[in-house]
């Protein structure tokens, strides 16, 4: 059982690494019916949870620590419209090249 779980985790990690070059979306998993009426930041302020989902449907649920660590490196991500899982196709792709205010 432990070996199976390790193999699944390793496979998931490999797939996640390979898919980083592909399109990923930030989706709200707390309120699945969001259709862009709120921003990601406003949702996070009310305790909503988010996940990064790749084109294969593999999801990485973000912890509060991961959100706070990501915020200084990609602040524009949190200004974007929030979409729930139900409206996956409408959500914009994550821009990993977004610059911070300091121009880096």
C-alpha positions in Angstrom: 0.0 0.0 0.0 2.8 2.4 0.9 4.6 1.6 -2.3 1.5 2.3 -4.4 1.1 5.6 -2.7 4.7 6.6 -3.2 4.5 5.6 -6.9 1.3 7.7 -7.3 3.0 10.7 -5.6 6.1 10.4 -7.8 4.1 10.1 -10.9 2.0 13.1 -9.9 5.2 15.1 -9.2 6.6 14.2 -12.6 3.4 15.1 -14.4 3.2 18.4 -12.6 6.8 19.2 -13.5 6.3 18.3 -17.1 3.0 20.3 -17.3 4.5 23.5 -15.9 5.3 24.6 -19.4 1.7 24.1 -20.3 -1.3 26.3 -19.6 -2.4 26.3 -15.9 -5.4 28.1 -14.3 -6.1 29.3 -10.8 -9.5 28.1 -9.8 -11.6 28.7 -6.6 -12.4 25.3 -5.0 -14.6 26.8 -2.2 -17.2 28.5 -4.4 -17.3 26.5 -7.6 -19.9 28.8 -9.3 -17.7 31.9 -9.4 -17.8 33.5 -12.8 -15.4 36.4 -12.6 -17.5 38.7 -10.4 -14.8 38.9 -7.7 -11.0 39.1 -7.8 -8.8 36.4 -6.4 -7.6 38.7 -3.6 -11.2 39.5 -2.5 -12.0 35.8 -2.4 -8.9 35.0 -0.4 -9.8 37.8 2.1 -13.1 36.0 2.8 -11.4 32.6 3.3 -11.9 31.0 -0.1 -9.4 28.3 -1.2 -7.8 28.0 -4.6 -6.0 25.4 -6.6 -3.8 25.5 -9.7 -5.2 23.1 -12.3 -3.3 22.1 -15.4 -4.8 21.1 -18.8 -4.9 17.4 -17.7 -7.1 18.2 -14.7 -4.3 17.6 -12.1 -4.8 20.0 -9.2 -2.5 21.5 -6.6 -4.5 23.0 -3.7 -2.7 26.1 -2.4 -2.2 26.4 1.3 -2.4 29.8 2.9 1.4 29.8 3.2 1.8 29.1 -0.5 -0.6 32.0 -1.4 1.4 34.4 0.8 4.7 33.3 -0.6 3.4 33.6 -4.2 1.9 37.1 -3.7 5.2 39.1 -3.8 6.4 37.2 -6.9 3.3 37.5 -9.0 0.9 40.2 -7.6 -1.0 40.5 -10.8 -2.2 36.9 -10.3 -4.2 38.1 -7.3 -5.7 41.0 -9.2 -7.3 38.8 -11.8 -10.9 37.7 -11.9 -11.8 34.6 -9.8 -13.4 31.6 -11.5 -14.7 28.4 -9.9 -14.3 24.9 -11.2 -17.7 25.1 -12.9 -16.3 27.9 -15.2 -12.9 26.4 -15.8 -12.9 27.2 -19.5 -13.6 30.9 -18.9 -10.6 31.3 -16.5 -7.5 32.9 -17.8 -4.2 31.1 -17.9 -1.6 31.9 -15.2 1.1 34.3 -16.5 4.3 33.1 -14.9 6.2 35.9 -16.5 4.3 38.7 -14.7 6.6 41.3 -13.4 6.6 42.6 -9.8 6.4 46.3 -9.0 10.1 46.4 -8.7 10.5 45.4 -12.3 12.0 42.0 -11.8 
